[in-house]
Amino acid sequence: MKVFRRALAATAGRLEQNTKASLLGLLDASVCLSYLLAIPVPIWYAAILFGKALLIVRYGASKSGFLQIAPFITLISISLIYTEYLEGGYFDEAFNVAGFILSLAISASLLRRTDIQPYLYFMALLGTTTAALYLILALFNLIPDHYGRLMFFNGSHPNLGGESFAMFLIATIVSFRGLLFWLAWALLTAGIFMMQARAALLVAIAVLGLYLWRKFKSAGRYKPMLAMLIFAGSAALILSSSDIILTSTENIFLMSDESRGVGTGFVGREDRWNQALNLFYENPFLGGGFAAFDKTGMLTPHNYFLAGISNMGMIAIFMFIYLGYCIWRVKSTDNHILIAFAPLLILMIFNDRFINMNPYPFTAYVVIFALSARTRKRVSHHD
């Protein structure tokens, strides 16, 4: 109980000390609640934008944050104009992308480097609460399933839920320590496991590995001894129960499953990747537009980079280059946060969430641009 009282006191302290970043973290993590409450996502996004507008009015905007993100949203806007005005007929997709641009611009303009810790703390807090609610509903058989695979809230796709929970796990490794981290990790990982979101499960394992590595690193002179003990224990476990481990791995990741196993070409991802490349080859300069897959009836590529180039063509490549530049800037100032976000590469390889206001990849964009922005004078003096 003392641990939870201390956590509650720390939460209240963070909220009082940096109300702006705390509220923004809650807003950017709250979209999962729209699935839980069965509120149409566009309505929830509109409410989030309204809340962010109030934060801008109250606290002002960071000019440096906006300038840092301006090239990124400009490139997306160019592709959006092509999608809507040259291709036409796909207003819903254009509306979603426009909402993403506006929401990302506001979040990046509100946050400074010193705001990232409370921003991620409250995102991790709401994410952990969301996972607990999900597990309770699953326990009472209130979560629908598809051939044994539990969906996300209200029948939403489990990959979406797994990606969101994976992003919350990244936030926990930055924000939580001790028992609070273990509780959050267990709840979020259990939810991911029940949704059979395998890429997200790999992220959970990577997050656990990073947390343990940091613990051993902080052990100082005892680190070599701890490393040797863990290595010896792991080797003994593998040698004594290799068959059990192999069987468990196959069962957890469904490697032998006839629909989702290794014989399915990454569940059809090989074909999807080839289709996305062909779409890029057909229009390498501007891509097929954000509605390309709806227009052609093709399945989405399940790869972040292929989703980008198939939708935006060479524009996406320039966008990736600019993202790389911003990540390089973060590396020189906040390398520990960059390392914590590294497991998201797994999601980028196997999932295609690209321009989206769900916690993944939206939060990663916000953190990268906020941390890479140069320190400049703020527009408002309300701080």
Secondary structure, DSSP 8 states (H G I E B T S, - for coil): -HHHHHHHHHHHHHHHH-HHHHHHHHHHHTHHHHHHTT--HHHHHHHHHHHHHHHHHHH---HHHHHHHHHHHHHHHHHHHIIIIII-S-HHHHHHHHHHHHHHHHHHHH--GGGHHHHHHHHHHHHHHHHHHHHHHHHTT-S-EETTEE-SGGG--HHHHHHHHHHHHHHHHHH--HHHHHHHHHHHHHHHHHHT-HHHHHHHHHHHHHHHHHHHHTTGGGHHHHHHHHHHHHHHHHHHSHHHHHHHHHHHTTTT-TTTSGGGHHHHHHHHHHHHHHHHHHSTTT-S-TTHHHHH-----S-HHHHHHHHHTHHHHHHHHHHHHHHHHHHHH-HHHHHHHTTHHHHHHH----S--SHHHHHHHHHHHHHHS-----S-S--
